[in-house]
Amino acid sequence: MASLRPSTRPDGGWEPLPEALAAFWTERHLCTLTTRRPDGRPAVVPVGVALDPERGCAWVIAGGGSRKVRTLRAAAASGDPLDSFVAACQVDGARWSTLEAQAEVVDDPAEVARAVERYAARYRQPRENPERVALRLTDCRFVFGARLAG
């Protein structure tokens, strides 16, 4: 097992990730997103995660009324940064990686459009959803197995 915190460029983007890890996070794999419920129990849901190395973050798109969004809005209101800590994991046989990050709910239409653009590049164009918001994952740390370590 290895871990990596991407180096940040002066413009806020990430320096290139190791080739195998970057490729794995651009291949079409569904992920799970783990958030923490108010009572501390984990909540795990399937999502698509799209990296945005130019902005130094990753994106998840979601419906504005979804449980994960409500959980993260409550986490932001709590003032405890640990409440907004999430883990996104993907696995393909012996290859796996987890992205640990701080998550924030983003409502700004331009930012949501950016998240949709990144999602569409990895998966497919999502259906229209006027309630859509984005989760911006920042302060990222990748944890991964030996097959992706290079």
KESE-735287 format. One record per residue (C-alpha): z negated, x, y. Coordinates in pm, whole numbers, plus 32768, in hexadecimal, padded with zeros to 4 digits. Example, Ala and Ser with C-alpha at 12.3 -4.5 7.8 and 13.67 -1.06 7.14 Angstrom:
<pts>
7CF484CE7E3E7D3685577F96
</pts>
This chain:
<pts>
80008000800080528077815F802A7FF282BD80DF8026840480AB7FBD856A82007FD18614821580CF872C825C802688778369809D8968832B809C8AE283F57F588AFD83087EA98A0983F37EAC88DF83AE7F578795842F80A5872484FE807585E6843C801384B1847280D5836C85C3806A82DF85477FC081A184397EFE825B85287E90836F86297E20826F85257D5881AF84BE7CA082ED86297C47833B86887BCF81DD86657A5881A985057A2E811C8420790D816482C4797381CB816978E381C8809B78D583057F2278DE82E77E4E785C84057CD9781F840F7C5976BA841F7B37766F850C7A48767983E27AC877D483857B91777282527CF577F9823E7E1E771082707F5F778F81D180B276F1821A821D775581D782DE77CC8309840178A3837483A479DE843284A17A95850784627BEE859884C17C3886FF84B07DB4871D85477DA9887A84187CE488F483177D84880E82B77C41875D830C7B508646835279DB8662830578A0859E83957753860F82CA761685DA82A074AE863E81B57489876480D1739D86A480B9746985647F6774CF84DA7FAF7642850F7FFF7605867D7EC7753086B27DF8763A86047E83774F86DF7E5B768588207CED764E87C37CCE77C187747D4F781B88CF7C54772E896C7B3477C688A57B507911895B7B1679D288157C4A7AAB87D27BFD7AA9865D7C44793386577DB3797386AB7DE17A8485A67EEA7A2884A27F927AC1837580FC7A83831181587AF381B4829B7B0680EF82D97B787F8C840B7BBE7EB783AB7C3A7D5F82FB7D887D8A835A7D9B7EFA82627CFE7FEA81EA7D1C814D80E67C75822780FA7C6883A17FA27C4F84427FA97BE585AE7F167B2486D07FC779D686FB7FFB7906883180A777B8885D81CD77CF894E825C769789F78347773E8AF084AA76C18AA1854A78198AD0845078BB89E5847577A388E585EF77D188F985BF794688B784EC78F4878585F57800870787037907873C86407A08867185F179058563876278A2854A87C87A0F852286E67A3783F386F778DE835487DF77D383E487FB7703851E86D27613851586FB74A0855886BE742586B8855173DE86FF84E773798860837A73B687FC83BE751D879182DE7638880482D377A2879881BE787E871981D779DC87A981367AE086C580CA7C1A877D7FEF7D4B8742809A7D5C85F180387E2A84C381137E34838C806E7E638239815C7E9E8115817C7F137FB18201805C7F2E83627FD37EFA838A7FB6807482D780F880CC841781BF80A2
</pts>
